[in-house]
Amino acid sequence: MPLERYVGSYVNEDWGTLEISSDGEELHARIGDLPLPLVWVGADSLIADEDHEVKFVIDASGRVTSISVSALAAEGVVRFIRQ
């Protein structure tokens, strides 16, 4: 899939805004001033900052609606909703 499919702002009430951008060859993520290096591990799944599993949630039309990030908080999975 084209990287632009994933690019955008994703918001969580407690964690703020997770920005996903692309340089045309790879995706980049950041929360506020904190960059999160991303490594693809499967279809719509990445590892951020070496220890956070990131999964893009895709709806039936193929649109990315949110991102689920695990190991970001003690409660397990944190969901960021696309804006």
N, CA, C and O atoms as a CHARMM CRD file, in Angstrom:
* protein
*
  332
    1    1 MET  N      0.83500  -1.18700   0.00000 PROA 1      0.00000
    2    1 MET  CA     0.00000   0.00000   0.00000 PROA 1      0.00000
    3    1 MET  C      0.88000   1.25200   0.00000 PROA 1      0.00000
    4    1 MET  O      1.97800   1.24400   0.55600 PROA 1      0.00000
    5    2 PRO  N      0.39400   2.31800  -0.62100 PROA 2      0.00000
    6    2 PRO  CA     1.16100   3.56800  -0.60300 PROA 2      0.00000
    7    2 PRO  C      1.30600   4.10100   0.82500 PROA 2      0.00000
    8    2 PRO  O      0.38000   4.00800   1.63100 PROA 2      0.00000
    9    3 LEU  N      2.45600   4.64900   1.11800 PROA 3      0.00000
   10    3 LEU  CA     2.70300   5.17500   2.46600 PROA 3      0.00000
   11    3 LEU  C      1.73700   6.29800   2.83600 PROA 3      0.00000
   12    3 LEU  O      1.40400   6.46600   4.00900 PROA 3      0.00000
   13    4 GLU  N      1.28700   7.06500   1.84700 PROA 4      0.00000
   14    4 GLU  CA     0.38600   8.18600   2.12000 PROA 4      0.00000
   15    4 GLU  C     -0.90800   7.72100   2.78400 PROA 4      0.00000
   16    4 GLU  O     -1.58800   8.50300   3.44900 PROA 4      0.00000
   17    5 ARG  N     -1.24200   6.44700   2.60000 PROA 5      0.00000
   18    5 ARG  CA    -2.44200   5.87700   3.24200 PROA 5      0.00000
   19    5 ARG  C     -2.37700   6.03300   4.76600 PROA 5      0.00000
   20    5 ARG  O     -3.40900   6.20100   5.41500 PROA 5      0.00000
   21    6 TYR  N     -1.17700   5.97700   5.33200 PROA 6      0.00000
   22    6 TYR  CA    -0.99400   6.00000   6.78000 PROA 6      0.00000
   23    6 TYR  C     -0.73300   7.39600   7.34900 PROA 6      0.00000
   24    6 TYR  O     -0.89500   7.62300   8.54800 PROA 6      0.00000
   25    7 VAL  N     -0.33300   8.32200   6.49000 PROA 7      0.00000
   26    7 VAL  CA     0.06900   9.66400   6.93100 PROA 7      0.00000
   27    7 VAL  C     -1.12000  10.42200   7.51100 PROA 7      0.00000
   28    7 VAL  O     -2.21800  10.40900   6.95500 PROA 7      0.00000
   29    8 GLY  N     -0.87200  11.08900   8.65200 PROA 8      0.00000
   30    8 GLY  CA    -1.91500  11.90700   9.24900 PROA 8      0.00000
   31    8 GLY  C     -1.68600  12.12200  10.72600 PROA 8      0.00000
   32    8 GLY  O     -0.66100  11.72500  11.28200 PROA 8      0.00000
   33    9 SER  N     -2.66700  12.76200  11.35600 PROA 9      0.00000
   34    9 SER  CA    -2.64700  13.03300  12.78600 PROA 9      0.00000
   35    9 SER  C     -3.62900  12.09200  13.46800 PROA 9      0.00000
   36    9 SER  O     -4.76600  11.92600  13.02500 PROA 9      0.00000
   37   10 TYR  N     -3.17200  11.48700  14.54300 PROA 10     0.00000
   38   10 TYR  CA    -3.96700  10.54700  15.31300 PROA 10     0.00000
   39   10 TYR  C     -3.94700  11.02300  16.76500 PROA 10     0.00000
   40   10 TYR  O     -2.88400  11.33600  17.30100 PROA 10     0.00000
   41   11 VAL  N     -5.12000  11.07800  17.40200 PROA 11     0.00000
   42   11 VAL  CA    -5.21900  11.70200  18.72000 PROA 11     0.00000
   43   11 VAL  C     -5.71100  10.71200  19.78000 PROA 11     0.00000
   44   11 VAL  O     -6.60600   9.90100  19.54300 PROA 11     0.00000
   45   12 ASN  N     -5.08700  10.81300  20.96100 PROA 12     0.00000
   46   12 ASN  CA    -5.52100  10.09400  22.15200 PROA 12     0.00000
   47   12 ASN  C     -5.68500  11.14000  23.24500 PROA 12     0.00000
   48   12 ASN  O     -4.81900  11.99600  23.42500 PROA 12     0.00000
   49   13 GLU  N     -6.78000  11.07500  23.96700 PROA 13     0.00000
   50   13 GLU  CA    -7.09300  12.08300  24.99000 PROA 13     0.00000
   51   13 GLU  C     -5.99300  12.22300  26.03600 PROA 13     0.00000
   52   13 GLU  O     -5.70000  13.33500  26.47400 PROA 13     0.00000
   53   14 ASP  N     -5.38200  11.12200  26.44100 PROA 14     0.00000
   54   14 ASP  CA    -4.35200  11.16400  27.48000 PROA 14     0.00000
   55   14 ASP  C     -2.93900  11.40500  26.94200 PROA 14     0.00000
   56   14 ASP  O     -2.13500  12.07200  27.59300 PROA 14     0.00000
   57   15 TRP  N     -2.63400  10.87100  25.76400 PROA 15     0.00000
   58   15 TRP  CA    -1.28000  10.91100  25.23100 PROA 15     0.00000
   59   15 TRP  C     -1.03500  12.03800  24.23500 PROA 15     0.00000
   60   15 TRP  O      0.11400  12.35000  23.92300 PROA 15     0.00000
   61   16 GLY  N     -2.10800  12.65300  23.73300 PROA 16     0.00000
   62   16 GLY  CA    -1.93800  13.74800  22.78100 PROA 16     0.00000
   63   16 GLY  C     -1.99900  13.27400  21.34600 PROA 16     0.00000
   64   16 GLY  O     -2.71600  12.32800  21.01900 PROA 16     0.00000
   65   17 THR  N     -1.23200  13.94600  20.48700 PROA 17     0.00000
   66   17 THR  CA    -1.27900  13.68800  19.05300 PROA 17     0.00000
   67   17 THR  C     -0.05700  12.90600  18.58900 PROA 17     0.00000
   68   17 THR  O      1.08300  13.26400  18.88400 PROA 17     0.00000
   69   18 LEU  N     -0.32300  11.84000  17.86300 PROA 18     0.00000
   70   18 LEU  CA     0.71100  11.03200  17.22300 PROA 18     0.00000
   71   18 LEU  C      0.69000  11.40000  15.75100 PROA 18     0.00000
   72   18 LEU  O     -0.30000  11.15800  15.06100 PROA 18     0.00000
   73   19 GLU  N      1.77700  11.98200  15.26700 PROA 19     0.00000
   74   19 GLU  CA     1.87900  12.40600  13.87100 PROA 19     0.00000
   75   19 GLU  C      2.63200  11.34300  13.07200 PROA 19     0.00000
   76   19 GLU  O      3.72400  10.92300  13.45600 PROA 19     0.00000
   77   20 ILE  N      2.04200  10.91800  11.96800 PROA 20     0.00000
   78   20 ILE  CA     2.69700   9.99200  11.04800 PROA 20     0.00000
   79   20 ILE  C      2.97000  10.75900   9.76000 PROA 20     0.00000
   80   20 ILE  O      2.05800  11.33200   9.16300 PROA 20     0.00000
   81   21 SER  N      4.22100  10.76400   9.34000 PROA 21     0.00000
   82   21 SER  CA     4.60200  11.44300   8.09200 PROA 21     0.00000
   83   21 SER  C      5.39900  10.47300   7.22600 PROA 21     0.00000
   84   21 SER  O      5.78400   9.39300   7.67500 PROA 21     0.00000
   85   22 SER  N      5.63900  10.87000   5.98800 PROA 22     0.00000
   86   22 SER  CA     6.39200  10.04400   5.06000 PROA 22     0.00000
   87   22 SER  C      7.36000  10.91600   4.26900 PROA 22     0.00000
   88   22 SER  O      7.05200  12.05700   3.92400 PROA 22     0.00000
   89   23 ASP  N      8.52700  10.36200   3.99000 PROA 23     0.00000
   90   23 ASP  CA     9.48300  11.04900   3.11900 PROA 23     0.00000
   91   23 ASP  C      9.43900  10.45000   1.71200 PROA 23     0.00000
   92   23 ASP  O     10.31100  10.72000   0.88500 PROA 23     0.00000
   93   24 GLY  N      8.41300   9.63500   1.45200 PROA 24     0.00000
   94   24 GLY  CA     8.26400   8.97500   0.16400 PROA 24     0.00000
   95   24 GLY  C      8.83300   7.56400   0.14100 PROA 24     0.00000
   96   24 GLY  O      8.48500   6.76200  -0.72600 PROA 24     0.00000
   97   25 GLU  N      9.70200   7.26300   1.08900 PROA 25     0.00000
   98   25 GLU  CA    10.31600   5.93500   1.14700 PROA 25     0.00000
   99   25 GLU  C     10.00800   5.19300   2.43700 PROA 25     0.00000
  100   25 GLU  O      9.97100   3.96300   2.45700 PROA 25     0.00000
  101   26 GLU  N      9.78600   5.94300   3.51900 PROA 26     0.00000
  102   26 GLU  CA     9.47600   5.31700   4.80200 PROA 26     0.00000
  103   26 GLU  C      8.61400   6.23800   5.63900 PROA 26     0.00000
  104   26 GLU  O      8.52200   7.43900   5.38900 PROA 26     0.00000
  105   27 LEU  N      7.97700   5.63400   6.65500 PROA 27     0.00000
  106   27 LEU  CA     7.13700   6.40700   7.57400 PROA 27     0.00000
  107   27 LEU  C      7.95900   6.89400   8.75900 PROA 27     0.00000
  108   27 LEU  O      8.93800   6.26600   9.16300 PROA 27     0.00000
  109   28 HSD  N      7.53300   8.02900   9.30300 PROA 28     0.00000
  110   28 HSD  CA     8.14300   8.60100  10.50200 PROA 28     0.00000
  111   28 HSD  C      7.01800   8.92700  11.47600 PROA 28     0.00000
  112   28 HSD  O      5.92300   9.31500  11.06600 PROA 28     0.00000
  113   29 ALA  N      7.29600   8.76800  12.76600 PROA 29     0.00000
  114   29 ALA  CA     6.28600   9.06500  13.78200 PROA 29     0.00000
  115   29 ALA  C      6.88700   9.93500  14.86200 PROA 29     0.00000
  116   29 ALA  O      8.08700   9.90000  15.13200 PROA 29     0.00000
  117   30 ARG  N      6.00000  10.72900  15.47800 PROA 30     0.00000
  118   30 ARG  CA     6.41700  11.52900  16.63300 PROA 30     0.00000
  119   30 ARG  C      5.20600  11.86000  17.47400 PROA 30     0.00000
  120   30 ARG  O      4.10200  12.06300  16.96800 PROA 30     0.00000
  121   31 ILE  N      5.44200  11.91100  18.77100 PROA 31     0.00000
  122   31 ILE  CA     4.44800  12.39600  19.72500 PROA 31     0.00000
  123   31 ILE  C      5.06200  13.63600  20.33600 PROA 31     0.00000
  124   31 ILE  O      6.06000  13.55500  21.05200 PROA 31     0.00000
  125   32 GLY  N      4.46300  14.79200  20.05200 PROA 32     0.00000
  126   32 GLY  CA     5.05200  16.05300  20.48600 PROA 32     0.00000
  127   32 GLY  C      6.43000  16.21000  19.86900 PROA 32     0.00000
  128   32 GLY  O      6.57400  16.13400  18.64900 PROA 32     0.00000
  129   33 ASP  N      7.44600  16.42900  20.69800 PROA 33     0.00000
  130   33 ASP  CA     8.81600  16.57300  20.21800 PROA 33     0.00000
  131   33 ASP  C      9.57800  15.25400  20.20000 PROA 33     0.00000
  132   33 ASP  O     10.75100  15.22300  19.82900 PROA 33     0.00000
  133   34 LEU  N      8.92800  14.16900  20.59400 PROA 34     0.00000
  134   34 LEU  CA     9.57900  12.87200  20.70200 PROA 34     0.00000
  135   34 LEU  C      9.44400  12.06800  19.40800 PROA 34     0.00000
  136   34 LEU  O      8.34700  11.61600  19.08200 PROA 34     0.00000
  137   35 PRO  N     10.54500  11.88000  18.66300 PROA 35     0.00000
  138   35 PRO  CA    10.47700  11.04300  17.46400 PROA 35     0.00000
  139   35 PRO  C     10.42900   9.56900  17.86900 PROA 35     0.00000
  140   35 PRO  O     11.05300   9.15700  18.84700 PROA 35     0.00000
  141   36 LEU  N      9.67900   8.79200  17.10100 PROA 36     0.00000
  142   36 LEU  CA     9.57700   7.35800  17.34100 PROA 36     0.00000
  143   36 LEU  C     10.02500   6.62500  16.07600 PROA 36     0.00000
  144   36 LEU  O      9.27100   6.57000  15.10500 PROA 36     0.00000
  145   37 PRO  N     11.23300   6.06400  16.06800 PROA 37     0.00000
  146   37 PRO  CA    11.68700   5.31600  14.90000 PROA 37     0.00000
  147   37 PRO  C     10.74600   4.13700  14.63600 PROA 37     0.00000
  148   37 PRO  O     10.32700   3.45500  15.57100 PROA 37     0.00000
  149   38 LEU  N     10.41600   3.90000  13.36600 PROA 38     0.00000
  150   38 LEU  CA     9.48600   2.83900  12.98200 PROA 38     0.00000
  151   38 LEU  C     10.18900   1.78600  12.13500 PROA 38     0.00000
  152   38 LEU  O     11.02000   2.10600  11.28500 PROA 38     0.00000
  153   39 VAL  N      9.84000   0.51500  12.38000 PROA 39     0.00000
  154   39 VAL  CA    10.34600  -0.60600  11.59300 PROA 39     0.00000
  155   39 VAL  C      9.15600  -1.48900  11.24100 PROA 39     0.00000
  156   39 VAL  O      8.42400  -1.92600  12.12900 PROA 39     0.00000
  157   40 TRP  N      8.95600  -1.75600   9.94000 PROA 40     0.00000
  158   40 TRP  CA     7.86300  -2.63000   9.50000 PROA 40     0.00000
  159   40 TRP  C      8.12600  -4.04500   9.96500 PROA 40     0.00000
  160   40 TRP  O      9.24800  -4.54100   9.85800 PROA 40     0.00000
  161   41 VAL  N      7.07700  -4.71000  10.49200 PROA 41     0.00000
  162   41 VAL  CA     7.18600  -6.11700  10.89900 PROA 41     0.00000
  163   41 VAL  C      6.10600  -6.97100  10.24500 PROA 41     0.00000
  164   41 VAL  O      6.11500  -8.19200  10.40300 PROA 41     0.00000
  165   42 GLY  N      5.18900  -6.36600   9.52400 PROA 42     0.00000
  166   42 GLY  CA     4.12200  -7.10000   8.85600 PROA 42     0.00000
  167   42 GLY  C      3.13900  -6.14800   8.23600 PROA 42     0.00000
  168   42 GLY  O      3.29700  -4.93000   8.31100 PROA 42     0.00000
  169   43 ALA  N      2.12100  -6.71100   7.62000 PROA 43     0.00000
  170   43 ALA  CA     1.09200  -5.88600   6.98000 PROA 43     0.00000
  171   43 ALA  C      0.42300  -4.98400   8.01200 PROA 43     0.00000
  172   43 ALA  O     -0.17400  -5.47400   8.97100 PROA 43     0.00000
  173   44 ASP  N      0.51800  -3.68900   7.82200 PROA 44     0.00000
  174   44 ASP  CA    -0.09400  -2.68300   8.68900 PROA 44     0.00000
  175   44 ASP  C      0.42700  -2.72900  10.12400 PROA 44     0.00000
  176   44 ASP  O     -0.22900  -2.20000  11.02100 PROA 44     0.00000
  177   45 SER  N      1.58200  -3.34200  10.36900 PROA 45     0.00000
  178   45 SER  CA     2.15900  -3.44500  11.71300 PROA 45     0.00000
  179   45 SER  C      3.61300  -3.00200  11.71500 PROA 45     0.00000
  180   45 SER  O      4.37900  -3.31500  10.80300 PROA 45     0.00000
  181   46 LEU  N      3.97600  -2.26800  12.75800 PROA 46     0.00000
  182   46 LEU  CA     5.33700  -1.77300  12.90700 PROA 46     0.00000
  183   46 LEU  C      5.77300  -1.89200  14.36100 PROA 46     0.00000
  184   46 LEU  O      4.96100  -2.13400  15.25300 PROA 46     0.00000
  185   47 ILE  N      7.04600  -1.71900  14.57300 PROA 47     0.00000
  186   47 ILE  CA     7.58900  -1.56200  15.91300 PROA 47     0.00000
  187   47 ILE  C      8.10000  -0.13300  15.99300 PROA 47     0.00000
  188   47 ILE  O      8.84800   0.31900  15.12700 PROA 47     0.00000
  189   48 ALA  N      7.69000   0.57700  17.04300 PROA 48     0.00000
  190   48 ALA  CA     8.12500   1.96000  17.25700 PROA 48     0.00000
  191   48 ALA  C      9.08700   2.00600  18.42700 PROA 48     0.00000
  192   48 ALA  O      8.85500   1.38300  19.46300 PROA 48     0.00000
  193   49 ASP  N     10.14600   2.73200  18.25700 PROA 49     0.00000
  194   49 ASP  CA    11.12100   2.96200  19.32200 PROA 49     0.00000
  195   49 ASP  C     11.61000   1.64900  19.93000 PROA 49     0.00000
  196   49 ASP  O     11.89500   1.57700  21.12600 PROA 49     0.00000
  197   50 GLU  N     11.70100   0.61900  19.10100 PROA 50     0.00000
  198   50 GLU  CA    12.23000  -0.70500  19.42600 PROA 50     0.00000
  199   50 GLU  C     11.37400  -1.55200  20.35700 PROA 50     0.00000
  200   50 GLU  O     11.66700  -2.73800  20.50800 PROA 50     0.00000
  201   51 ASP  N     10.32500  -1.01200  20.99500 PROA 51     0.00000
  202   51 ASP  CA     9.56600  -1.86600  21.91700 PROA 51     0.00000
  203   51 ASP  C      8.05900  -1.58700  21.99500 PROA 51     0.00000
  204   51 ASP  O      7.38800  -2.09700  22.89200 PROA 51     0.00000
  205   52 HSD  N      7.53100  -0.79900  21.08400 PROA 52     0.00000
  206   52 HSD  CA     6.09200  -0.52900  21.06700 PROA 52     0.00000
  207   52 HSD  C      5.50600  -1.07300  19.76700 PROA 52     0.00000
  208   52 HSD  O      5.90200  -0.65500  18.67900 PROA 52     0.00000
  209   53 GLU  N      4.56700  -2.00200  19.88400 PROA 53     0.00000
  210   53 GLU  CA     3.91900  -2.53300  18.69100 PROA 53     0.00000
  211   53 GLU  C      2.85300  -1.55100  18.22000 PROA 53     0.00000
  212   53 GLU  O      1.99200  -1.13100  18.99300 PROA 53     0.00000
  213   54 VAL  N      2.92400  -1.19300  16.94400 PROA 54     0.00000
  214   54 VAL  CA     1.99600  -0.23900  16.33500 PROA 54     0.00000
  215   54 VAL  C      1.20200  -0.97300  15.25900 PROA 54     0.00000
  216   54 VAL  O      1.77700  -1.57000  14.34900 PROA 54     0.00000
  217   55 LYS  N     -0.12700  -0.92200  15.37200 PROA 55     0.00000
  218   55 LYS  CA    -0.97800  -1.53900  14.35700 PROA 55     0.00000
  219   55 LYS  C     -1.94800  -0.50200  13.82400 PROA 55     0.00000
  220   55 LYS  O     -2.67300   0.13800  14.58500 PROA 55     0.00000
  221   56 PHE  N     -1.95400  -0.34300  12.51200 PROA 56     0.00000
  222   56 PHE  CA    -2.91000   0.53500  11.86800 PROA 56     0.00000
  223   56 PHE  C     -4.22400  -0.22600  11.73400 PROA 56     0.00000
  224   56 PHE  O     -4.24700  -1.35800  11.25000 PROA 56     0.00000
  225   57 VAL  N     -5.31000   0.39500  12.16300 PROA 57     0.00000
  226   57 VAL  CA    -6.63900  -0.21700  12.07600 PROA 57     0.00000
  227   57 VAL  C     -7.28300   0.28100  10.78800 PROA 57     0.00000
  228   57 VAL  O     -7.42700   1.48600  10.58000 PROA 57     0.00000
  229   58 ILE  N     -7.67000  -0.65800   9.92600 PROA 58     0.00000
  230   58 ILE  CA    -8.19000  -0.35600   8.59700 PROA 58     0.00000
  231   58 ILE  C     -9.67400  -0.71300   8.54500 PROA 58     0.00000
  232   58 ILE  O    -10.06400  -1.79700   8.97900 PROA 58     0.00000
  233   59 ASP  N    -10.51000   0.19400   8.01500 PROA 59     0.00000
  234   59 ASP  CA   -11.93500  -0.11300   7.87900 PROA 59     0.00000
  235   59 ASP  C    -12.19600  -0.88000   6.58300 PROA 59     0.00000
  236   59 ASP  O    -11.26900  -1.14100   5.81700 PROA 59     0.00000
  237   60 ALA  N    -13.45200  -1.23700   6.34000 PROA 60     0.00000
  238   60 ALA  CA   -13.82700  -2.05100   5.18500 PROA 60     0.00000
  239   60 ALA  C    -13.50800  -1.37500   3.84800 PROA 60     0.00000
  240   60 ALA  O    -13.31900  -2.05300   2.83800 PROA 60     0.00000
  241   61 SER  N    -13.44800  -0.05300   3.84400 PROA 61     0.00000
  242   61 SER  CA   -13.15300   0.66900   2.60100 PROA 61     0.00000
  243   61 SER  C    -11.65300   0.82100   2.35300 PROA 61     0.00000
  244   61 SER  O    -11.24600   1.35100   1.32000 PROA 61     0.00000
  245   62 GLY  N    -10.81900   0.35300   3.30700 PROA 62     0.00000
  246   62 GLY  CA    -9.37500   0.45100   3.15500 PROA 62     0.00000
  247   62 GLY  C     -8.77100   1.69100   3.77300 PROA 62     0.00000
  248   62 GLY  O     -7.57500   1.93800   3.61800 PROA 62     0.00000
  249   63 ARG  N     -9.58200   2.48500   4.47700 PROA 63     0.00000
  250   63 ARG  CA    -9.10300   3.72100   5.11800 PROA 63     0.00000
  251   63 ARG  C     -8.56200   3.41300   6.51100 PROA 63     0.00000
  252   63 ARG  O     -9.16500   2.65000   7.26700 PROA 63     0.00000
  253   64 VAL  N     -7.42600   4.01000   6.84200 PROA 64     0.00000
  254   64 VAL  CA    -6.87000   3.88500   8.18400 PROA 64     0.00000
  255   64 VAL  C     -7.70000   4.76000   9.11700 PROA 64     0.00000
  256   64 VAL  O     -7.79800   5.96900   8.90500 PROA 64     0.00000
  257   65 THR  N     -8.29700   4.16400  10.14500 PROA 65     0.00000
  258   65 THR  CA    -9.16700   4.90500  11.06100 PROA 65     0.00000
  259   65 THR  C     -8.51000   5.20900  12.39900 PROA 65     0.00000
  260   65 THR  O     -8.87600   6.17000  13.07700 PROA 65     0.00000
  261   66 SER  N     -7.53200   4.38000  12.77800 PROA 66     0.00000
  262   66 SER  CA    -6.88100   4.59400  14.06700 PROA 66     0.00000
  263   66 SER  C     -5.58300   3.79500  14.11500 PROA 66     0.00000
  264   66 SER  O     -5.26500   3.01600  13.21700 PROA 66     0.00000
  265   67 ILE  N     -4.85300   4.02000  15.19200 PROA 67     0.00000
  266   67 ILE  CA    -3.62300   3.29000  15.46200 PROA 67     0.00000
  267   67 ILE  C     -3.72100   2.73900  16.87100 PROA 67     0.00000
  268   67 ILE  O     -4.09700   3.45100  17.80100 PROA 67     0.00000
  269   68 SER  N     -3.38000   1.46500  17.02300 PROA 68     0.00000
  270   68 SER  CA    -3.28600   0.84900  18.34600 PROA 68     0.00000
  271   68 SER  C     -1.81300   0.68300  18.67400 PROA 68     0.00000
  272   68 SER  O     -1.05300   0.12600  17.88100 PROA 68     0.00000
  273   69 VAL  N     -1.40600   1.17000  19.85300 PROA 69     0.00000
  274   69 VAL  CA    -0.01400   1.08500  20.28400 PROA 69     0.00000
  275   69 VAL  C      0.02400   0.30600  21.59000 PROA 69     0.00000
  276   69 VAL  O     -0.62100   0.69300  22.56600 PROA 69     0.00000
  277   70 SER  N      0.77500  -0.78800  21.61200 PROA 70     0.00000
  278   70 SER  CA     0.88400  -1.57200  22.83700 PROA 70     0.00000
  279   70 SER  C      2.17600  -1.23800  23.56800 PROA 70     0.00000
  280   70 SER  O      3.12700  -0.72800  22.97700 PROA 70     0.00000
  281   71 ALA  N      2.19200  -1.53100  24.85400 PROA 71     0.00000
  282   71 ALA  CA     3.33900  -1.31000  25.73300 PROA 71     0.00000
  283   71 ALA  C      3.65400   0.16700  25.91700 PROA 71     0.00000
  284   71 ALA  O      4.75000   0.51300  26.35900 PROA 71     0.00000
  285   72 LEU  N      2.70800   1.04600  25.58300 PROA 72     0.00000
  286   72 LEU  CA     2.91700   2.47500  25.76700 PROA 72     0.00000
  287   72 LEU  C      2.48200   2.89500  27.17100 PROA 72     0.00000
  288   72 LEU  O      2.94200   3.90600  27.70300 PROA 72     0.00000
  289   73 ALA  N      1.60100   2.11200  27.75000 PROA 73     0.00000
  290   73 ALA  CA     1.09800   2.42800  29.08200 PROA 73     0.00000
  291   73 ALA  C      0.82700   1.13300  29.82400 PROA 73     0.00000
  292   73 ALA  O      0.71600   0.07100  29.21300 PROA 73     0.00000
  293   74 ALA  N      0.72300   1.22000  31.12400 PROA 74     0.00000
  294   74 ALA  CA     0.49200   0.03700  31.94900 PROA 74     0.00000
  295   74 ALA  C     -0.80900  -0.67300  31.58000 PROA 74     0.00000
  296   74 ALA  O     -0.91700  -1.88800  31.74700 PROA 74     0.00000
  297   75 GLU  N     -1.79200   0.06900  31.08300 PROA 75     0.00000
  298   75 GLU  CA    -3.07700  -0.54800  30.75500 PROA 75     0.00000
  299   75 GLU  C     -3.04300  -1.37300  29.48700 PROA 75     0.00000
  300   75 GLU  O     -4.05600  -1.97600  29.13200 PROA 75     0.00000
  301   76 GLY  N     -1.94900  -1.42300  28.80800 PROA 76     0.00000
  302   76 GLY  CA    -1.84100  -2.26900  27.62400 PROA 76     0.00000
  303   76 GLY  C     -1.87000  -1.48900  26.33500 PROA 76     0.00000
  304   76 GLY  O     -0.88500  -0.84200  25.98000 PROA 76     0.00000
  305   77 VAL  N     -2.98700  -1.53800  25.62300 PROA 77     0.00000
  306   77 VAL  CA    -3.09100  -0.93200  24.30800 PROA 77     0.00000
  307   77 VAL  C     -3.67300   0.48400  24.40700 PROA 77     0.00000
  308   77 VAL  O     -4.67800   0.71300  25.08000 PROA 77     0.00000
  309   78 VAL  N     -3.02200   1.42100  23.72400 PROA 78     0.00000
  310   78 VAL  CA    -3.50700   2.80800  23.64500 PROA 78     0.00000
  311   78 VAL  C     -3.94600   3.04500  22.21300 PROA 78     0.00000
  312   78 VAL  O     -3.20100   2.75000  21.27800 PROA 78     0.00000
  313   79 ARG  N     -5.15200   3.57600  22.03200 PROA 79     0.00000
  314   79 ARG  CA    -5.67200   3.81000  20.69400 PROA 79     0.00000
  315   79 ARG  C     -5.64300   5.29800  20.37200 PROA 79     0.00000
  316   79 ARG  O     -6.09500   6.12900  21.16000 PROA 79     0.00000
  317   80 PHE  N     -5.10600   5.61700  19.20400 PROA 80     0.00000
  318   80 PHE  CA    -5.07500   6.97500  18.67400 PROA 80     0.00000
  319   80 PHE  C     -6.03500   7.02300  17.50100 PROA 80     0.00000
  320   80 PHE  O     -5.90100   6.22900  16.57000 PROA 80     0.00000
  321   81 ILE  N     -7.00700   7.93800  17.51900 PROA 81     0.00000
  322   81 ILE  CA    -8.03800   8.06100  16.48800 PROA 81     0.00000
  323   81 ILE  C     -7.57900   9.06000  15.43300 PROA 81     0.00000
  324   81 ILE  O     -7.08700  10.14100  15.75700 PROA 81     0.00000
  325   82 ARG  N     -7.74700   8.68800  14.16900 PROA 82     0.00000
  326   82 ARG  CA    -7.34900   9.57500  13.07100 PROA 82     0.00000
  327   82 ARG  C     -8.23300  10.81200  13.03100 PROA 82     0.00000
  328   82 ARG  O     -9.45100  10.73000  13.18900 PROA 82     0.00000
  329   83 GLN  N     -7.59800  11.96000  12.81700 PROA 83     0.00000
  330   83 GLN  CA    -8.31400  13.24000  12.72600 PROA 83     0.00000
  331   83 GLN  C     -8.52000  13.64700  11.29400 PROA 83     0.00000
  332   83 GLN  O     -9.10500  14.69700  11.02800 PROA 83     0.00000
